[in-house]
Amino acid sequence: MSCLRSTALVFCYLLWLGSLPAQSANVTVSDAVYPVEAVTMHGEQKWITTRVLDASTGAPIPGAELLLIDESNHPLRGEMWWQMRQVADADGFVRLRADWRGWVVVRAPGHGTVMDMGHVPTTNIGNQSSGITFLARGLDVPIRLLNWRGEPVPDALIGLCGGCGHTPDLVHGRTDGNGLVVLPDVDPHMGIADLYVEHPELDLGYEGMQWLPGEAPMAFLVSPEVAYRGSVVDADGKPVVGAFVGVPGVHRGPWTRTAPDGSFLLCGANQGGDLFVHIGERELIFECPPVSPHRLVVPPPSGEPVQVVNLPRPAAPVPDDVEMVELRVVDADGDKVERAELRCRGPLPANTEERSHVHDGEGVMALRPGRYEVSASAFGHATTTAQFEVTTARNLFDVRLGRLPSVRVRVVDAPEHVDVQLRTATERRDISDQVLTGAPIGLPAEPFWLVVSGDRRALPRVFAQDPAQALAAGTLRLPWYRPTRIEGQLVDRDGRPAAARLALVPVEQEVSSLPADVELEEVDGNGAFALTSEHTGLAMLVVTPDGDPERRRVLPIVLPPRGDAAFVEVGTVDIDAEPRLRLTDATGAPLTEGKVVFWRTGWSDVSEGFRPVFGVDRDGRFRGPEPRAGDAILVLPPERTDEDAAAPPADAAAEPTIELTVHAPLSGPGPWNVALPTGELRLDVRGTDGKPLACRAFVGAVSTGLTGPTRLRRVPTGSQRVFVAAEGHQSAVIEVVVPERGAVPVDVVLPRR
């Protein structure tokens, strides 16, 4: 009885509090700059400023960093730099006075970094989040570095770049003995997410990161490459320390820096190009022969901004008694063969031999008159030996390569865009067209591999081959992966088998709204289902009970990497399970319409205004994936239709009203009930001349623009700090207690700066 009496007293006390008049707000004028638009101008002063909030909780992130970054002409993997830096205050606001056209980075410990070119990377939820940068909680992203055979590569540096290649690595790490590296505090949905690798046996990498929570480590396959080695010295032979050496084929280069002894190791550059050296303001281009190591001697300055240096090339002087002989290497059909090697012996019977690499089907040799024996070889062709006579009248010869013993190759259950390569330890050849048309494939005399790929999220299949066994087979059958099986059992609330319709919706690295016309598969009354899929990674299993589409359930599952026996056991699915999240409007009635954004770290993209969007049923029950602690719900304001905009106001004297987006974090074990807040503010912001000011107000986890007296609804109740900013004026910080009923009037006068 005492318990009931206490409850009644508390209830009466709450009613009494709700009946009290709203407390007046405390308004403080401040010189601090708060964001008005993407860039806030106060006279001639340009301010780069934003408010940094946690995307899950909507709370400010004190100490978050705002970095201004210039692009580098010689970016190095694993290095971070910036030109200007400022940190956020206790309310999450960070500001820099600068006229900036470079990259802007916002980061905080434990959160994923965001960056953009020329302006602050803010999040727009409708038009209510200008001036706010949401940061997602950072995730540990596992990357497994593999060579083209699918073998792990240890001790390689992997960096993650969030801008163009001229910007620094935001995070980096080194692979372990299994080729695995874990990159910390990463938002998988950052706008640009390019991975670069540094290893003396691998190419640059340059691949976009693709990974979602729960998935296997991202497989990062990188092609082989040979590193440049050498040294940079001055004219006296002394080492040049700290010089940048690179091959700027792409923005990232690659680049390296000379050691204290002047030596350098440049990984990831394609062989055969010139080497660029940056020393202070000097830029030198060394025309390099394809030999290593290189000794780059820096000449005295020429007065030109770019100085080209010709390296001495090892070559004997041409005797007077020779002829310049052109040798053309052609295949059995008479077409020129690229990347062939010529070995020329003579004049016979002498055994002097010269070698030449032919890159475009034609080569030139300086030969004395006489008879020669020439041997030509090229990947994918049979080696040919022929003889010819060099005279003063004849200096053009064709060397025709023969056909190799061949087989036919078939890809069983091939993917839609199949790619097939034939590789040896040193060469590779694309044979996709021959495979698709059924043409014979010439085989090398050495062991080789056939590599089949076609799905960017599935590892290529590598088939080791022995030439003799392959020829004996005649036709090589290469099986592609079998589809992944997904099995489970549907039951009703009593545990009995139930019928429903199913669909498997792969997210393909973007959890978006489920399509209304998604193709469904019927499951009969025994409730057992078996689906197949050729996708990997996160997917949504959509379960729709017969006759009631509003009871749809959405179950996230992770599809494993492709294999011949890949399998997912979903288990028992209760199609009548009560949703663990319910939403009510300001009156306490079920929220039956409107857009509800479901936020989960690693699923949602803050740069795209938060996603995915799911619905509620007629009882206000959430019909998306089952929530868990740490998720958040954002209820968007009602959308104004064209008819609403064209309709005349019911009361011409009525003040404008803005419904705010509601940001509701979920904590505890659940189930949860999200009730739209009932608080209201009436803001009237004017200048000292009494005229209304166009301004921006920051309320809770959102912001909104307004001009003149405006009523803000869906304001969180209780103690609030509201910030108001207008260009050319000082700002205001408002301390106010927002009651559950009644609008708090707040009049603000902002002096000019």
Stockholm file with secondary structure:
# STOCKHOLM 1.0

chainA/1-753         MSCLRSTALVFCYLLWLGSLPAQSANVTVSDAVYPVEAVTMHGEQKWITTRVLDASTGAPIPGAELLLIDESNHPLRGEMWWQMRQVADADGFVRLRADWRGWVVVRAPGHGTVMDMGHVPTTNIGNQSSGITFLARGLDVPIRLLNWRGEPVPDALIGLCGGCGHTPDLVHGRTDGNGLVVLPDVDPHMGIADLYVEHPELDLGYEGMQWLPGEAPMAFLVSPEVAYRGSVVDADGKPVVGAFVGVPGVHRGPWTRTAPDGSFLLCGANQGGDLFVHIGERELIFECPPVSPHRLVVPPPSGEPVQVVNLPRPAAPVPDDVEMVELRVVDADGDKVERAELRCRGPLPANTEERSHVHDGEGVMALRPGRYEVSASAFGHATTTAQFEVTTARNLFDVRLGRLPSVRVRVVDAPEHVDVQLRTATERRDISDQVLTGAPIGLPAEPFWLVVSGDRRALPRVFAQDPAQALAAGTLRLPWYRPTRIEGQLVDRDGRPAAARLALVPVEQEVSSLPADVELEEVDGNGAFALTSEHTGLAMLVVTPDGDPERRRVLPIVLPPRGDAAFVEVGTVDIDAEPRLRLTDATGAPLTEGKVVFWRTGWSDVSEGFRPVFGVDRDGRFRGPEPRAGDAILVLPPERTDEDAAAPPADAAAEPTIELTVHAPLSGPGPWNVALPTGELRLDVRGTDGKPLACRAFVGAVSTGLTGPTRLRRVPTGSQRVFVAAEGHQSAVIEVVVPERGAVPVDVVLPRR
#=GR chainA/1-753 SS CHHHHHHHHHHHHHHHHHHSCCCCCEEEEECSCCCSSSSEEETTEEEEEEEEEETTTCCBCTTCEEEEECCCSSCCTTCCCCSEEEECCTTSEEEEECCCCSEEEEECTTBCCEEEESSCCCCCSTTSCTTEEEECBCEEEEEEEECTTSCBCCSCEEEEESSSTTSCEEEEEECCTTSEEEEEEECTTCSCCEEEEECTTBBCEEEECCCCTTSCCEEEECCBCCCEEEEEECTTSCBCTTCEEEEEEETTEEEEECCTTSEEEECBCCTTSCEEEEETTEEEEEECCSCSSEEEECCCCCSSSEEEEECCCCCCCCCTTCEEEEEEEECTTSCBCSSEEEEEECSTTCCCEEEEEESSSEEEEEECSEEEEEEEEETTSBCEEEEEEECSSCCEEEEECBCCCEEEEEEETCCTTCEEEEECSSCEEECHHHHHHTCCEECCSSCEEEEEECCTTSCCEEEEECHHHHHHHSEEEEECCCCEEEEEEEECTTSCBCCEEEEEEECTTCCCCCCTTCCCEEECTTCEEEEEESCCEEEEEEEEETTCGGGCEEEEEEECCCCTTCEEEEEEEETTCCCSEEEECTTSSBCCSSCEEEECTTTCCGGGTSCCEECBCTTCBBCSBCCCTTCEEEECCCCCCHHHHHSCCSSTTCCCEEECCEEEECCSSCCEEEECCCEEEEEEEEETTSCBCEEEEEETTEEEEEESSEEEEEECCEEEEEEEECTTBCEEEEEEEECSSSEEEEEEEECBC
#=GC SS_cons         CHHHHHHHHHHHHHHHHHHSCCCCCEEEEECSCCCSSSSEEETTEEEEEEEEEETTTCCBCTTCEEEEECCCSSCCTTCCCCSEEEECCTTSEEEEECCCCSEEEEECTTBCCEEEESSCCCCCSTTSCTTEEEECBCEEEEEEEECTTSCBCCSCEEEEESSSTTSCEEEEEECCTTSEEEEEEECTTCSCCEEEEECTTBBCEEEECCCCTTSCCEEEECCBCCCEEEEEECTTSCBCTTCEEEEEEETTEEEEECCTTSEEEECBCCTTSCEEEEETTEEEEEECCSCSSEEEECCCCCSSSEEEEECCCCCCCCCTTCEEEEEEEECTTSCBCSSEEEEEECSTTCCCEEEEEESSSEEEEEECSEEEEEEEEETTSBCEEEEEEECSSCCEEEEECBCCCEEEEEEETCCTTCEEEEECSSCEEECHHHHHHTCCEECCSSCEEEEEECCTTSCCEEEEECHHHHHHHSEEEEECCCCEEEEEEEECTTSCBCCEEEEEEECTTCCCCCCTTCCCEEECTTCEEEEEESCCEEEEEEEEETTCGGGCEEEEEEECCCCTTCEEEEEEEETTCCCSEEEECTTSSBCCSSCEEEECTTTCCGGGTSCCEECBCTTCBBCSBCCCTTCEEEECCCCCCHHHHHSCCSSTTCCCEEECCEEEECCSSCCEEEECCCEEEEEEEEETTSCBCEEEEEETTEEEEEESSEEEEEECCEEEEEEEECTTBCEEEEEEEECSSSEEEEEEEECBC
//
